[in-house]
């Protein structure tokens, strides 16, 4: 099995931009626990989008493809993994509940 991917510079830039937008979207929704939560979510969204676009074989042929990025699978992977990272981050960094 070969470890290759066909991602161009513009494709990587689109993936980074979309990841940052997903991070900001999840930061605005709900109650963020710290200032750089959007960045953690954006990293998760980037990884999810990259893996869905490049390594899931069933998704590589989906159109539209731009600069080596299958856009729909990348968006879906970014939203799913970014949402999971945002949820876990908020759960782990919340203040503990106290009995009153």
Residue pairs with C-beta under 8 A, 6 or more apart in sequence:
5 54
5 55
5 68
6 54
6 68
7 15
7 50
7 53
7 54
7 67
7 68
7 69
8 67
8 68
9 67
10 66
10 67
11 66
11 67
11 68
11 69
12 67
14 66
14 67
14 69
14 71
15 46
15 49
15 50
15 53
15 69
15 74
15 78
16 46
18 45
18 49
18 74
18 75
18 78
19 42
19 43
19 45
19 46
19 49
19 78
19 82
20 38
20 42
22 41
22 42
22 45
22 78
22 79
22 82
23 38
23 39
23 40
23 41
23 42
23 43
23 45
23 82
24 38
24 42
26 37
26 38
26 41
26 82
26 83
26 86
27 37
27 38
27 41
27 86
30 86
30 90
31 90
32 38
32 90
33 89
33 90
33 93
33 94
34 93
37 86
37 89
37 90
37 93
40 85
40 86
40 89
41 82
41 85
41 86
41 89
42 82
43 85
44 81
44 82
44 84
44 85
44 86
45 78
45 79
45 81
45 82
45 85
46 78
47 81
48 77
48 78
48 79
48 80
48 81
48 82
49 69
49 74
49 75
49 77
49 78
49 81
50 74
50 77
51 77
51 81
52 59
52 70
52 73
52 74
52 76
52 77
52 78
53 59
53 60
53 69
53 70
53 71
53 73
53 74
53 77
54 60
54 68
54 69
56 73
56 77
59 70
59 73
60 70
61 70
62 70
62 72
62 73
63 70
63 72
64 70
64 71
64 72
65 71
